[in-house]
Amino acid sequence: MTEAEMVAFLRSHGHGVLSLPDDGDVYSIPVSFGYADEEDVVYLYLNRFGEESTKLDLLLRTDRASIVAYEVGSREKWRSVSLTGELRDLGSTTSRTSTTDLANKQYIREIMSENAWFPEFADDAEEINESRVFMLVVDEMTGRQGEAYL
């Protein structure tokens, strides 16, 4: 895929799989994201449900992550874009002491609303105890596609 094709794909597919290091293992989870192509960064809102959250605990312990966004229509009609980069914790979405100021929070909301996809991932019994914003600064982007796109 060309860089323009990868950017267009990411802007239209705001969901994928986030992979994080976990003591010599890999922890992967589906996520929704906003891609800001002008900065080449991905924004993520991640929540802690209940008292424990493996993903937030791992995110707070690492500075590297990968995301793969993909779509599969058939054996010949598929595309994927893999992103790897530096992970930065921008703080709580509600904290006044967050590292992101009000203008940046609004900008991130706009990026997220442009292409993030928010699934119904919590039932009424689960309470969100914490919500944080993370930014993946992309330093490597690769794209692949099936024969139908060639």
PEQUI-V392999 format. One record per pair of residues at least 6 apart in sequence whose C-alpha atoms are under 8 Angstrom apart, sorted by the first residue. I is the first residue (numbers start at 0). J is the second residue. D is the distance in whole Angstrom. If there is no record, write none. Layout:
i=I j=J d=D
i=I j=J d=D
//
This chain:
i=0 j=141 d=8
i=0 j=142 d=5
i=0 j=143 d=6
i=0 j=144 d=7
i=1 j=142 d=8
i=5 j=80 d=6
i=5 j=141 d=8
i=5 j=142 d=6
i=6 j=36 d=7
i=8 j=80 d=8
i=9 j=34 d=6
i=9 j=68 d=7
i=9 j=80 d=7
i=10 j=33 d=8
i=10 j=34 d=6
i=10 j=35 d=8
i=10 j=36 d=8
i=10 j=113 d=8
i=10 j=114 d=6
i=11 j=114 d=6
i=12 j=68 d=7
i=12 j=69 d=8
i=12 j=114 d=7
i=12 j=115 d=7
i=12 j=116 d=8
i=13 j=31 d=6
i=13 j=32 d=5
i=13 j=33 d=6
i=13 j=34 d=7
i=13 j=68 d=8
i=13 j=114 d=5
i=13 j=115 d=4
i=13 j=116 d=5
i=14 j=29 d=7
i=14 j=30 d=6
i=14 j=31 d=4
i=14 j=32 d=6
i=14 j=68 d=6
i=14 j=115 d=6
i=14 j=116 d=6
i=15 j=29 d=6
i=15 j=30 d=6
i=15 j=31 d=7
i=15 j=32 d=8
i=15 j=66 d=6
i=15 j=67 d=5
i=15 j=68 d=4
i=15 j=69 d=7
i=16 j=27 d=6
i=16 j=28 d=5
i=16 j=29 d=4
i=16 j=30 d=6
i=16 j=66 d=5
i=16 j=67 d=5
i=16 j=68 d=7
i=17 j=27 d=5
i=17 j=28 d=5
i=17 j=29 d=6
i=17 j=30 d=6
i=17 j=64 d=7
i=17 j=65 d=6
i=17 j=66 d=4
i=17 j=67 d=7
i=18 j=25 d=6
i=18 j=26 d=6
i=18 j=27 d=4
i=18 j=28 d=7
i=18 j=64 d=6
i=18 j=65 d=5
i=18 j=66 d=6
i=19 j=25 d=6
i=19 j=26 d=5
i=19 j=27 d=6
i=19 j=57 d=7
i=19 j=58 d=7
i=19 j=61 d=8
i=19 j=63 d=7
i=19 j=64 d=5
i=19 j=65 d=7
i=20 j=26 d=6
i=20 j=57 d=7
i=20 j=61 d=7
i=20 j=63 d=8
i=20 j=64 d=7
i=21 j=57 d=7
i=26 j=54 d=8
i=28 j=54 d=8
i=30 j=43 d=8
i=31 j=43 d=7
i=31 j=44 d=8
i=31 j=115 d=5
i=31 j=116 d=5
i=31 j=117 d=6
i=31 j=118 d=8
i=32 j=41 d=6
i=32 j=42 d=6
i=32 j=43 d=5
i=32 j=44 d=7
i=32 j=111 d=6
i=32 j=114 d=7
i=32 j=115 d=5
i=32 j=116 d=7
i=33 j=41 d=6
i=33 j=42 d=5
i=33 j=43 d=7
i=33 j=107 d=8
i=33 j=110 d=5
i=33 j=111 d=4
i=33 j=112 d=7
i=33 j=113 d=7
i=33 j=114 d=6
i=33 j=115 d=5
i=34 j=40 d=6
i=34 j=41 d=5
i=34 j=42 d=6
i=34 j=110 d=7
i=34 j=111 d=7
i=34 j=114 d=7
i=34 j=115 d=8
i=35 j=41 d=6
i=35 j=42 d=8
i=35 j=110 d=6
i=39 j=136 d=7
i=39 j=137 d=6
i=40 j=134 d=7
i=40 j=135 d=5
i=40 j=136 d=5
i=40 j=137 d=6
i=41 j=134 d=6
i=41 j=135 d=5
i=41 j=136 d=7
i=41 j=137 d=7
i=42 j=107 d=7
i=42 j=110 d=8
i=42 j=111 d=7
i=42 j=132 d=7
i=42 j=133 d=6
i=42 j=134 d=5
i=42 j=135 d=7
i=43 j=132 d=6
i=43 j=133 d=5
i=43 j=134 d=6
i=44 j=130 d=7
i=44 j=131 d=6
i=44 j=132 d=5
i=44 j=133 d=7
i=45 j=55 d=7
i=45 j=130 d=6
i=45 j=131 d=5
i=45 j=132 d=6
i=45 j=133 d=8
i=46 j=55 d=8
i=46 j=127 d=6
i=46 j=128 d=7
i=46 j=129 d=6
i=46 j=130 d=4
i=46 j=131 d=6
i=47 j=55 d=7
i=47 j=127 d=6
i=47 j=128 d=5
i=47 j=129 d=5
i=47 j=130 d=6
i=48 j=125 d=6
i=48 j=126 d=6
i=48 j=127 d=5
i=48 j=128 d=6
i=48 j=129 d=7
i=49 j=125 d=6
i=49 j=126 d=6
i=49 j=127 d=7
i=49 j=128 d=6
i=50 j=128 d=7
i=58 j=86 d=8
i=59 j=88 d=7
i=61 j=86 d=7
i=62 j=85 d=6
i=62 j=86 d=5
i=62 j=87 d=7
i=63 j=83 d=7
i=63 j=84 d=6
i=63 j=85 d=5
i=63 j=86 d=5
i=64 j=83 d=6
i=64 j=84 d=6
i=64 j=85 d=7
i=64 j=86 d=6
i=64 j=135 d=7
i=65 j=81 d=7
i=65 j=82 d=5
i=65 j=83 d=4
i=65 j=84 d=7
i=66 j=81 d=6
i=66 j=82 d=5
i=66 j=83 d=7
i=67 j=79 d=7
i=67 j=80 d=6
i=67 j=81 d=4
i=67 j=82 d=6
i=68 j=79 d=6
i=68 j=80 d=5
i=68 j=81 d=7
i=69 j=77 d=8
i=69 j=78 d=6
i=69 j=79 d=4
i=69 j=80 d=6
i=70 j=77 d=6
i=70 j=78 d=6
i=70 j=79 d=6
i=71 j=77 d=4
i=71 j=78 d=7
i=74 j=145 d=7
i=75 j=145 d=5
i=75 j=146 d=5
i=75 j=147 d=5
i=76 j=144 d=7
i=76 j=145 d=5
i=76 j=146 d=7
i=76 j=147 d=5
i=76 j=148 d=7
i=77 j=144 d=6
i=77 j=145 d=5
i=77 j=147 d=8
i=77 j=148 d=8
i=78 j=142 d=7
i=78 j=143 d=6
i=78 j=144 d=4
i=78 j=145 d=6
i=79 j=142 d=6
i=79 j=143 d=5
i=79 j=144 d=6
i=80 j=140 d=7
i=80 j=141 d=6
i=80 j=142 d=4
i=80 j=143 d=7
i=81 j=139 d=8
i=81 j=140 d=6
i=81 j=141 d=5
i=81 j=142 d=6
i=82 j=137 d=6
i=82 j=138 d=8
i=82 j=139 d=6
i=82 j=140 d=5
i=82 j=141 d=7
i=83 j=135 d=8
i=83 j=137 d=6
i=83 j=138 d=6
i=83 j=139 d=5
i=83 j=140 d=7
i=84 j=135 d=6
i=84 j=136 d=5
i=84 j=137 d=4
i=84 j=138 d=5
i=84 j=139 d=7
i=85 j=135 d=6
i=85 j=136 d=5
i=85 j=137 d=7
i=85 j=138 d=7
i=86 j=133 d=7
i=86 j=134 d=6
i=86 j=135 d=5
i=86 j=136 d=6
i=87 j=133 d=6
i=87 j=134 d=5
i=87 j=135 d=6
i=87 j=136 d=8
i=88 j=131 d=8
i=88 j=132 d=6
i=88 j=133 d=5
i=88 j=134 d=7
i=89 j=97 d=7
i=89 j=98 d=5
i=89 j=99 d=6
i=89 j=131 d=7
i=89 j=132 d=5
i=89 j=133 d=5
i=89 j=134 d=7
i=90 j=97 d=5
i=90 j=98 d=6
i=90 j=99 d=7
i=90 j=131 d=5
i=90 j=132 d=6
i=90 j=133 d=7
i=91 j=97 d=6
i=91 j=129 d=7
i=91 j=130 d=6
i=91 j=131 d=4
i=91 j=132 d=6
i=92 j=104 d=8
i=92 j=130 d=6
i=92 j=131 d=5
i=92 j=132 d=6
i=93 j=130 d=8
//
